[in-house]
Amino acid sequence: MSKILIPLITALLMSSCGTNEKLGDSSNRSQVVSSPAQKNTKPVVGLTSELSIEKSTLLDSLKDGGYVIYIRHATTKRDYADQADPLMSLDDCSSQRKLSNQGIKESHGIGIAFASKEIPVGNIIVSEYCRSWKTANLAFGRWSKKDSRLNFLPYEDYTEDHIELMKKNVMPLLTRPPLPGTNTVIIGHDDPFEAATGIYPEPQGVAYILQPDEGTSFKIIASVLPSEWAKLKTE
């Protein structure tokens, strides 16, 4: 559950995110804006089909490779800040949040869609939390690397310094171009992604498609719900 207190700006798409959190908005949808005083308000950005790459052409683009696909892990049985639990251990899955039956189905569905639609996948980078690498295993049968930079910081409430640290940690992963002809898949969590972009990734299992720009910045070009992967078609 996000405790990040970054104000969302009027934007989601078509803007570089390399040095700040402003995102250009190509739609007319409204957004929820939070302030530091709203400690119990979770900033939410709704999904929209009015994207810089239309859903009708997204599959063609992904089949060419060159994108970073950031997937928030699939749905868990409960949503709570287990990173702040002193009994939580990254080496003990029983001490962490677990994927629900819905989350298991979401993971399988994502993997089936990638395989059937021949979306090329290169590196698969996951956090050290079990729900992250298990999503990867269920969807793709593998992961390439566990990266601690995708982990939560061990707090339930974050300071501005914590937010900046999470952004510093995750930005190199979001801006790194994939191997030629492939897409990089990152399976992580809500708070690090929000720290880097100002966007709260909801619901669990949602994916954001990023286009890296020379290893220093990126553009968010699309978002895909777990159920939408199977519906993508080529023109």
Buried (B, 14 or more C-beta within 10 A) or exposed (E): EBBBBBEBBEBBBBBBBBEEBBBBBBBEEEBEEBEEEEEEEBBBBEBBEEBBBEBEBBBEBBBEBBBBBBBBBBBBEEEEBBBBBEEBEBEEBEEBBBBBEBBBBBBEBBBEBBEEBEBBBBBBBBBBBBBBBBBBBBBBEEBBEBBEBBBBBEEBEBEEEBBEBBBEBBBEBBBBBBEEEBBBBBBBBBBBBBBBBBBBBBBBBBBBBBBBBEEEBBBBBBBBEBEBBEEBEEE
